[in-house]
Amino acid sequence: MALVKHIVAAALVAAAIPFGGASAEPVSIVDALGREVVVPAPPKRIVTVFSSNTELIAALGLADRIVGIDAMTRYPPEIVSKPHVGGRLGFSVDTVVAQRPDLVIVTPARQAANQLVEPMRRLGIPVIVLMSRTMTEVIANVRLLGKATSQSGTGESVARAMETRIDTVQKKNAGRTRPRVVMITGQLGNGLMLVARPNTYTGDAMRIAGADFALPTLRTLAQVSPEAILASAPDVVLFAGRQEDFDDLLTRPGWRDLRAVRAGRAWTVPRAEWLIPGPRTVDGIERLAERLRQPEGS
Amino acid sequence: MRYWLTLLAFVLAAIGIGACAGHTWVTPAAVLRAILGGASIESALLFEWRLPRVIAAALVGALLGLGGAVFQGVFRNPLAEPYLLGSAGGAALGATIALLVPLAVSQAFSLPVLAFAGAWGATLLVIGVSRAAGALDVPTLLLSGVAVSAVLGALRSFLMLALSDETVSLQVVLSWVLGGMQTPTWIGVGGLAIVTAVALAACLALASGLDKLGLGETMATAFGMDVGRFVALAVLVGSATVAASVTVGGLVGFVGLAAPHIARWRLGPLHRSVIPASAAIGAGLVALADAIARSALPPAEIPLGLVTAVAGGPFFLFLLARSRKKW
């Protein structure tokens, strides 16, 4: 009888190992650059460069393991006091190493991957490069980081929740006419505008929310002249930014006469929901989908 | 001899300061520990990352000093400089093509070759335009250099806008344009050191010819020199030197201008001494500028080319103001 007990206990222990959060098995993942990254043990000190990567780690419930962020990251509130490892002018290998990280997560923007991947590789610190080119990739990043941090279960449930909410939005939108939308994501000093374009996660999120592109032919160049936007006569104009900046833009010649503006279908959307690829993007999709479904003039 | 010892001390001191400088400053003792094989992560950082970069910066500076000395000699023009003559811009355009356009050959091959082709082509174009305009004098050279650089810069910007896909390649190009040092492996540093030694030898081989040319084309011809052939050869050597520096350090301006000037203050015009002294001064200047770039604004890093431009631009204006009186 005692023997049976032992066997049962051993079986339970053996079965528990693959699910144990703190198992010391090395984890191997393939990142957005196709690099194989081996994380030898569940990371306890994570440097996350860029808001999106910080938010993804926080969404896995690991905000307390973040030991370094970039200077422009403001969310979630509990990480704002963490040391900065870089900002507008680039990223510091010295400062990253000084945090003694056991995992570094970056995105190839503002030189981050260029400046950090190679030194971390030489020093033997695992570094994961993430990209967010589509919403599918954004959600895949949640699962990938879940695996890399030995939190696959949490990663799976966060990712699945995002997918379910997106499914719901798409089902509600099925069969509806898609309004033609322009989303302005930035203004350049020379008067040109940056707009969300196809083949980006922001464009993807707009499509999911039920929009169509008023400027569908944009490829890699995201800069367009205001005339092109006015000429495209969109059904809806979205402005990722502050209301006062949008109001200011609408006082310029031509904008007041846009059909979308006259019909009251020119709104601001939060930059955090549309320009930071992470769980909050789904909030933005739901909010925009809701608004697009409302009939004109309501 | 004392001058050369001073120069050696300057280069070593600049490399030493460079090794200590960073967002986290370290003591010389820590650098020594890293060299002797310290096991800590700080030692690894110093040995695998900071030291190769500091030495690469010094070698890039040496190449720029050499390129500047040759160009100033061959154009008999104290304001000639790789950055202003278009050769650096040409090299950067070549490099941009190598980095962004999918080519059939490997980047390790296409990068230096296209950088060289760009540097050489741009310099020949500047010389051609100046000759067509009538003279290789200072204003003509500088103006055609400015125009050619502007065209090359525009082409490069267009390629960057049109061909990049927001991934790593554009960042690499950007870091070149602004003069960002790459950090080679120790093997890469060794290769760069060999290239620098070859460039030094090639430039020194030009020394007596440059001295004769300095007396004027008529005098040089009277010495039995084939001026046309010599100039073509010197431009080739100068362009190759600049291309080598741009391949590792990107567009780093004004070092090629300043280093030969500083060398001539004490050594006079003879190229046999000006050329190696320019290399040493360039090495020290870039190692120091790179230390500033890495440590001035923690945790950010200022592109090296901006540091040398801010420091070197006024130096150029000073030389221009002084030489202007002679025209």
Chai-1 contact restraints between the chains, C-beta under 6 A:
chainA,res_idxA,chainB,res_idxB,connection_type,confidence,min_distance_angstrom,max_distance_angstrom,comment,restraint_id
A,H84,B,P299,contact,1.0,0.0,6.0,A-B,restraint_1
A,V85,B,P299,contact,1.0,0.0,6.0,A-B,restraint_2
A,G86,B,P299,contact,1.0,0.0,6.0,A-B,restraint_3
A,G87,B,A300,contact,1.0,0.0,6.0,A-B,restraint_4
A,L89,B,A300,contact,1.0,0.0,6.0,A-B,restraint_5
A,G90,B,A300,contact,1.0,0.0,6.0,A-B,restraint_6
A,G90,B,E301,contact,1.0,0.0,6.0,A-B,restraint_7
A,S92,B,H23,contact,1.0,0.0,6.0,A-B,restraint_8
A,S92,B,P299,contact,1.0,0.0,6.0,A-B,restraint_9
A,V93,B,W49,contact,1.0,0.0,6.0,A-B,restraint_10
A,D94,B,G22,contact,1.0,0.0,6.0,A-B,restraint_11
A,D94,B,H23,contact,1.0,0.0,6.0,A-B,restraint_12
A,D94,B,T24,contact,1.0,0.0,6.0,A-B,restraint_13
A,T95,B,H23,contact,1.0,0.0,6.0,A-B,restraint_14
A,T95,B,P299,contact,1.0,0.0,6.0,A-B,restraint_15
A,V97,B,L45,contact,1.0,0.0,6.0,A-B,restraint_16
A,A98,B,T24,contact,1.0,0.0,6.0,A-B,restraint_17
A,P108,B,T167,contact,1.0,0.0,6.0,A-B,restraint_18
A,P108,B,V168,contact,1.0,0.0,6.0,A-B,restraint_19
A,Q111,B,Q171,contact,1.0,0.0,6.0,A-B,restraint_20
A,A113,B,V168,contact,1.0,0.0,6.0,A-B,restraint_21
A,N114,B,V168,contact,1.0,0.0,6.0,A-B,restraint_22
A,N114,B,Q171,contact,1.0,0.0,6.0,A-B,restraint_23
A,N114,B,V172,contact,1.0,0.0,6.0,A-B,restraint_24
A,P119,B,W49,contact,1.0,0.0,6.0,A-B,restraint_25
A,R122,B,E48,contact,1.0,0.0,6.0,A-B,restraint_26
A,L123,B,A44,contact,1.0,0.0,6.0,A-B,restraint_27
